[in-house]
């Protein structure tokens, strides 16, 4: 896919993002990638997205093992899930049926690479389904080969949080990078 097609797909993605906070995060991702295929973690400027840090979450990806390990979870994410992602593998965060689906989606994002967006049910916390919007974008320190992902979620923090926490990923949209 040529750079014009990739730009067009990114522009379409941007046009679909509804949350002002997620839009700011997505635009920052697009700006810092510059002429590279993908931005790296070190390219991100926390000061540029500081009002939205509580919505962010991130995972590292080990290409050899195929495993994702938590790097960051903002306060809103930690409150909803009941724990921090930092240093925790994706496998340890979710029951097997959720892990398999999440792992497949995360792998598609980081190896495609592709950008993910969904709107609607995001997760179930304490039996309560929470609607919102989620975006996930690949990261690559070398600018080319995915080694992580940056996600952000917008939702009203539910009255019931923590365990059991179950990720929902309906209404997925995929955009080429």
N, C-alpha and C positions, 0 to 999 in steps of 0.2 A: 504494500500500500504506500502510495507516495505521500509526501508531506502535506499536499493540498487536501487530500482525502482525510488524512488524520486530523488536520485543522478543522475540517468541516464536521467530522464526528465529534470533536471536542466542543465546537460551537453549538452543535445540537444538544449535547449533554448539558452545557451551561444554560441553554435556553429552557431546559426541562426542570432544573433545580428550583424549587419553590422557596425554601427557607433562606432568608437573607444571610444568616450565619453560615450555612453550608455553601451558599453561593460565594461568599467572601473567601472561604477556605479553598473551594475549587478554583476560583480565579487566581489565588495565590499560587497554588500548585502549578497552574498553567503558566504563570509569569516566571516562576523560578526555574522551570524546565528549560527556558531559553531556547537554544537550538538543539539541545539534547533530546533524545527520544523520551527519557524519563528523568525527573529530578531525583536527587538523593536526599536522604534525611538531613545531611549537612547543608543542603541548599535552602531548606525551609527557614524562614525568619519568624521566630515566635512573636516578635514585636509586631509583625504585620497582621497576625491573626490572634493576638492576645485576648480580645474580648470573647473569643470563641473556644479557647483552650479547654474549657470544661466539657465540650462536646466531642473532643478528639479522642481517638484511640489508634493504636498502631501495633503492628506485629513485625518481627524480623522473620525472614524466610531463609531456611538452610536448603540450598539447592541439592546438596548431596543426600540429606535424609528426607527432604520433602516436608519437614516439620516447621510449624509456625510457633514462635515464642513471643509472648506479650512484651511490648516495649513501653507502652504508655496507655493509661486510661484516665481521662479527665474526671473531675469530681462527680458530674452528673452520671457518667457511665458507672463509676464505682458505687454510687448510691443505688442505682437501678439493679446492678448485678449482685451487689453485696460483697464485692471484693475487687482488688486491684489485679490487672492483667500482668503487671510487670514481672518478668521472669517465669511466668506460668505458660505451659504449652497449651495450644488450642485443644489438644486431646484431654487435658486435665480440666478445662473450663466447661466442657459440655458432655452430656450423656452420649453414648455411641451414635444414635440415630441423628442427633444434631451435629455432632462432630463430623460425620461423614459428609453431610451436605455442606457445612461450612468449609471444610477442608477442600472439597471439590470447587466451590465457588472462589475461595481465596487463591487456590492454585491457578484457576483460570485467569484471575485478575493479574497475578504476578508473572505468569509465564506467557500469557497471550501476546503482549500485555493488553488488558482491557480495563475499562472503567465501569464501575457498577453503580447503579442507582435503583432504589426502590422507594415506593410510597405506599403506605397502608400499614397493616400489622407488622410491627418490628420485633416485638418480643412479648413473652408472657412472664410476668413476675408475680409470684405468689398466687397464681391462678388468674390474674387480671391481664387481659390482652391490651397492649399499649400500641397505639397508632402513631405514625410519624413519618419521617423521611431519613434515609441513610444513603451515604455515598462512600465509595471505597475506590482509592486510586493507587496504582503501583508506584513503588520507589526503587531506585537503582543507584547505588553510589558510583558505579562506573558509567552511568548515563544510558546504559543499554540493556543490561541483564537484571531482571527483577530480583531484588533481595529483601523486599519488605513491602508493606502496604500502609497507607494512611487512610483511616476511616473517620467519619464524623456522623453523628446521629442527632436528630432534632426531634424532640417529643416532650410532652408534659410529664414530669416526673410522677410516677404513679404513687398512690397512697400506700400501696403494699409493694415492698421492694425485696430484693435478695432472693434467697433460695426458696422454692425452686425457681430457677431462671431458665427460660427456654427461648432461644433465638428463633425468629420467624423470618423467612425471606421470600415472601410472595411478591408478585408484581415486579420482578427483576427486569431491569433494562441494562443492556450491554452496549458499550461504545468502544470502538477500536482506538488504539493509541498510535 
